[in-house]
Each structure stands twice: as C-alpha cells, then as structure tokens.
Amino acid sequence: MIIGIDDTDSKNGMCTTYLCAVLLDELQAYGTITGLPLLMRLNPTIPYKTRGNASIAININTDQPQKVIDHVISRIESLAQMNSETTNPGVVFVPDNDQKRTRSALYEYFRLAVTDVLSIDSAKKMVFDLDLPSKSFKNGRGLIGALAACGALLNSNWDHTYEYIAYRKQNVWGTLRLIDKTSIHKADMETYPHTWDTVDRANDLVVCVPHSPDPVLFGIRGRSVEDVTHAAGLIESEPIEYSVVYKTNQGTDMHLIHVINISDIKEMHSYIIEGTVSRTPVTIRGGHVIFSIYDVKGDEIDCAAYEPTKDFRILVRKLIVGDRIVVYGSVSTNTLNIEKIQIKYLAAKTETQNPVCPLCKKRMKSAGSGQGYRCKKCRTTADSTVSIKVDRGFNIGLYEVPPSARRHLAKPLVRVDMQDCDIFSSR
Ligand code: ATP
C-alpha cells in the first residue's frame, strides 16, 4: 500500500519528513517498507507552503492495511501542528489492488502539482473519483501534496536525486544545533560534486543545516544513496534520533516549463524562456537587480536577481541591451526570479576614446572645441574620436545562483548536461 502525506508542519515546528521518519520506524510492526520513501518538492511558488513545499510517500507491503491506516492517522493527529492556521493535513492511501487503475491519473496529478496551481476541490474530487481511502483535516489542502506524492511513487519514470536527512532528538528541538562546522566542510570536500549544496563555499555558509525550530539536524543532497550516506557519516554532531535517505525530485528542474512567448507566462509558474535584454540592469532598494527582456514577438518581462543571490548579481549587472539570454525561474508579481541564466550572445560594447597618433602610438589630445585632435609632438591630427570595442568581462555559458540561494527543485550545474543547453549556439 502507498501512503502519501502533506501539510503537517508550521513555521513554529515539525516537518512532514519527520512524521515520515517516525512512520518508517513504527510501521514495521505491520509490514515491510519497500523501496526508499519519497521526498517530493511541489510548485515552489505556492503561497500556502511552510518552507519548501514538500510532501512524502511511503510504500509498505502489509496484510493489515486497516491497522496501517489507523496508525498513520493517529500519528498525524498526535504530531501535526493542528493549532497553526496554515496547517491543513491530508493523507491518501493507495491499496495494492488499486494501483494499476489509478497510476496514470495520479501521475498526471503529480506533474501538475509540481508545475501548476491546483485547488483543494480538485484533490477532493480526485480522491472521490478514484475511490481512495483518505483523511483530511481542517480545509484539507494537504490532500493535494498527498495525492501528488502517491502519483510519484506509482511511477518511477522521473529524474531524481537523493537526500540523507538526520533528525534531532525531541528534547533539544528549538535549541541551537550542535554540529561541527569543520566536519561539514570536510564532508563537502570529500564528496562534492557527487553531493552538492552542503556548503556555499563562495559565501562561506553552511547550507545543509536549517535555522528553523524543526526537527531536521542536517540534510545531504547527492546523486546516489552511497554518496549521501558517505558524506553524512563524516559529519560530527549531537546525537541523532532518526536518519532517512529519500529519493527525491530535488535538483531536477522539474518545475520549469519551456515557453517561447512571454504572453504564455502565468503568475505562480516557473519557466525557461529565451529573450533579448531590453532594459539595462538597475539595482533597487534592498540590493535586488532588475532588468527586462523581450521575446520574438517583442513582448517584455522583468527579470530579477534578488539580494540573497549575492555575487550572481555581479554577472547580472554586466548585461547590456542586445544580449541574448535564456532565463530559468519562477514568476510572481510579473517578475521572473532568476535561478539560472544562460548567456547565448553578447552584444558589442563600445567606448569612445581619443584617436591614437599613428607615429608615436600615444593618444592625441583635443585641439580645442570643434577642432579635432592632434599630437603636439609628431604634429599629426585627426577629425574625431574613435569607437573601441570593450571586453565584456564574462563569456557565453550557463551561470547559477549560489547554493545558499538555490531553490530545492533547481538543478545545480554539477548535474546539468551541457549538451542539453545548446549553450554554444549563437543567434
Ligand atoms: P515542509 O517543507 O516542512 O514540508 P511545506 O513547505 O511543504 O512544509 P506545507 O505545510 O506542506 O508546506 O504547505 C503546502 C501546501 O500547499 C500543502 O497543503 C500542499 O498540499 C499544497 N500544495 C502543494 N502543491 C500545490 C499546488 N501545485 N497547488 C496548490 N496547492 C499545492
């Protein structure tokens, strides 16, 4: 039986993945857990999310399905942050004999939950139409993520990575995390690029340890179970209550939709779109850098590199009108929040300078207003200034925000196949 769960936590504590860790331990009393649990990241623009819009799914081989259902529901009731206004848990069960019948509908629902905006009614209708055992609490929004996680578990045909999550003992939740920073850096040095986003080297930040009062101690992301387990084993920390390796769609760019026309872009969706810079980047209050691009039809959209993207903004500030780029990111309030940028063509940048004397090769001086330029020493003259091509200071290629500013779903460059990006083609 597949179990999908979502929306049990609040900003003040808990984490749906912790509930998953507890269930993986306790459900062994009723059967055998098969395969890895899933940690699925859904549409990152959803305003109801607590942090990273995650949901989880577990697969259990059991001959006591009702006991499993009862236990899961009682654990949601005891662990979910029901008092929080924004916590609306949902759980969906897909019994073994319903899996073939529901597979394609649930997979489609999962794909939509990652890229689109779904209603609570759509989830309630799906549960009703498919006649699946489920339980929702309060407004039942969690059913959306719960269904999506079931859809992902029913189909293995999606790009994936792994995350090892270590959980804290309950008695220390909300206190400072005791974890040796040097060992984290060592784990990163030894396992990168097979693991990523453990630290942000450029900004000297530890990325794998959260700051919120939830039960997570640290999370190591990587390309195989062995890689994340090896890296986690190198980290020295306070005692751990549980550790779980998840299969996940993190770091896959699954949220991005390819579009050609800006007119097809909708709020709360994420895109890959090619365009030409139409407005030079400006830095606004707060340190955010904004510029715009136009598409093949001449429609425009603003693009932003927000302050947390740190040095990525240095590159963005170098863009000029006429540069041809591909931007990757989510759209909200009519602005595309850049996760990655591909520079395809650099427009020529010129600077006006005084002409050079053909004899001594030094720059001529102005001969007076409207009287051209001259070299006093060699007695040579020229009528006007010359236009010089300036080095742009960066090359065509694919660039990303630093790990500390990366969205869970964004594919890091260490995972990108450059062939897919067509980055060396010019317009
Ligand atoms: P955590 O990371 O700790 O699990 P969270 O960031 O996942 O927390 P939730 O508390 O789960 O946030 O809240 C997200 C809510 O949004 C859930 O109820 C989920 O069902 C719902 N949701 C997820 N994807 C979509 C979507 N595409 N459209 C509409 N609602 C969605």
Boltz pocket constraint, residues with backbone or C-beta under 6 A from the ligand:
constraints:
  - pocket:
      binder: B
      contacts: [[A, 6], [A, 7], [A, 8], [A, 9], [A, 10], [A, 14], [A, 15], [A, 16], [A, 17], [A, 42], [A, 43], [A, 46], [A, 48], [A, 49], [A, 50], [A, 51], [A, 52], [A, 53], [A, 54], [A, 55], [A, 86], [A, 87], [A, 88], [A, 112], [A, 113], [A, 114], [A, 115], [A, 116], [A, 117], [A, 118], [A, 119], [A, 141], [A, 142], [A, 143], [A, 144], [A, 145], [A, 146]]
      max_distance: 6.0
